[in-house]
Amino acid sequence: MSAPHTAVRPLWHDRNFAVFWAVQTMSALGDAFALVALPLLVLQATGSVAQMGLLTGIAGAGAVFTGLFAGVIVDRVDRRRLMIWCDVARAVLYGAIPVCWAIEPQVWLLYVVMAFASVFSMLFQVGYVTAVANLVDREQIVEANSRLQTTDAIAYVLGPVLAGVVAASFGSTVAIAVDAASFAVSVAGLAFIRLRSRAAGPGEGTGWRDVRTSFLTGLRFLWSSPVLRAVTILLTVITFLSLGLTDVFIYRVRNELGHGESAVGYMLGFAGAGTILGAALTARLRRRWGFGACWLSSYVVCGIGVALMGVTGGLAVFDGAVLAYSVGMALAGICSMSLRQQLTPDHLLGRVTSAFWTLHSALGPIGAAVLTALVAHFGARGPLLVVGGIFLVIVAIGLFSPIRQREPRPAEALPGPPEPRTGTSTDVR
């Protein structure tokens, strides 16, 4: 007699997911406040755009460095507790800025905060990806990511507007204090959820002595899965091409189409709306079309949108193309993240996520520098047409790769020797 089928509880009725969803939306809103408030604070204190660039560079370097070991930490410790302590650390770090500024402004503190906060942010983000896989059933991962990314996109549309109002009315430090408070809200919410137990994988319980080996374990798993290997290679190229595109869009509207700052603001608003729309549509389209058609179609839309931005001289058409591009990027991004969560064994998910993100973080800035240099020399029209064409070439390559599958299957056992065992494994909740 076969075992009775257990119905999957709808996400709307899942208290753990509902709490996680709510507090992470609040945290994203706080991050959006900091996105506006920190540049304003630096400019107010120093009057130097270069100082802000240095601050951003420190944060980026911290994220890349942390990516080398974030995965092994996430795969070795209690993931929920790690996320809580990361949020506690970020609440303290960001909270120190308004406290210090109330006494006497200290610009050096901003660099210290950003250096350490980038470490805790990267650890949290890797933990966040694994938490979703431990929070909902495997068949609900796409829907869960779709909801999380939809509200995250809404937060990043509304957050900068609200942050500007708060900063203008009460000062930039108050807006940063809102970000610190959002991390405290996340801590409170995470304390009330429980993640599912996970079984220890091969070599679990150690791995601390050789971070490089643990990082390479994530890379080996990505390479061992034909579909994840193809996605990783193509997405690395896409990230190289796309990281600097927002700057190019702004330059095109402002300097080449001859519109002012308000037009730039509206254009960025269309980009935010496209991200919201793409995230909201992902779960439905993924169920209807499957992974391959959904992912590849997304980049067809992106390629056409980018090319159209290069040839059009009208702002309305340009904004529509930005909207389409943002829909495609959101749809493809959620599909690829969900696929990694679905195909990766739980005990490896932190290392695989860390390896994947580190590759992209390392190559993206190089691509942004190359793209913006080309635009400065030749103008935006040609580079945008080239980028749009390469997107379509990537889709053509994907059609002849395992990416085209409707429902890719998990990879076989991870190749390579297992890590040594010297300790005891612990279930993680």
Secondary structure as the mmCIF struct_conf table of DSSP 4:
data_model
#
loop_
_struct_conf.conf_type_id
_struct_conf.id
_struct_conf.beg_label_comp_id
_struct_conf.beg_label_asym_id
_struct_conf.beg_label_seq_id
_struct_conf.end_label_comp_id
_struct_conf.end_label_asym_id
_struct_conf.end_label_seq_id
HELX_LH_PP_P HELX_LH_PP_P1 SER A 2 PRO A 10
HELX_RH_3T_P HELX_RH_3T_P1 LEU A 11 HIS A 13
HELX_RH_AL_P HELX_RH_AL_P1 ARG A 15 THR A 46
HELX_RH_AL_P HELX_RH_AL_P2 VAL A 49 VAL A 74
TURN_TY1_P TURN_TY1_P1 ASP A 75 ARG A 76
BEND BEND1 VAL A 77 VAL A 77
HELX_RH_AL_P HELX_RH_AL_P3 ARG A 79 ILE A 103
HELX_RH_AL_P HELX_RH_AL_P4 VAL A 107 LEU A 135
BEND BEND2 VAL A 136 VAL A 136
HELX_RH_3T_P HELX_RH_3T_P2 ARG A 138 GLN A 140
HELX_RH_AL_P HELX_RH_AL_P5 ILE A 141 PHE A 170
HELX_RH_AL_P HELX_RH_AL_P6 SER A 172 LEU A 190
TURN_TY1_P TURN_TY1_P2 ALA A 191 PHE A 192
HELX_LH_PP_P HELX_LH_PP_P2 LEU A 195 SER A 197
TURN_TY1_P TURN_TY1_P3 PRO A 202 GLY A 205
TURN_TY1_P TURN_TY1_P4 TRP A 208 ARG A 209
HELX_RH_AL_P HELX_RH_AL_P7 VAL A 211 SER A 224
BEND BEND3 SER A 225 SER A 225
HELX_RH_AL_P HELX_RH_AL_P8 PRO A 226 SER A 242
TURN_TY1_P TURN_TY1_P5 LEU A 243 GLY A 244
HELX_RH_AL_P HELX_RH_AL_P9 LEU A 245 TYR A 251
HELX_RH_PI_P HELX_RH_PI_P1 ARG A 252 GLU A 256
BEND BEND4 LEU A 257 LEU A 257
HELX_RH_AL_P HELX_RH_AL_P10 GLU A 261 VAL A 311
HELX_RH_AL_P HELX_RH_AL_P11 LEU A 315 LEU A 343
BEND BEND5 THR A 344 THR A 344
HELX_RH_3T_P HELX_RH_3T_P3 ASP A 346 LEU A 348
HELX_RH_AL_P HELX_RH_AL_P12 LEU A 349 PHE A 378
BEND BEND6 ALA A 380 ALA A 380
HELX_RH_AL_P HELX_RH_AL_P13 ARG A 381 LEU A 399
TURN_TY1_P TURN_TY1_P6 PHE A 400 PHE A 400
BEND BEND7 SER A 401 SER A 401
HELX_RH_3T_P HELX_RH_3T_P4 PRO A 402 ARG A 404
BEND BEND8 ARG A 406 GLU A 407
HELX_LH_PP_P HELX_LH_PP_P3 PRO A 408 ALA A 411
BEND BEND9 ALA A 413 ALA A 413
HELX_LH_PP_P HELX_LH_PP_P4 LEU A 414 PRO A 415
BEND BEND10 GLY A 416 GLY A 416
HELX_LH_PP_P HELX_LH_PP_P5 PRO A 417 PRO A 420
BEND BEND11 GLY A 423 GLY A 423
#
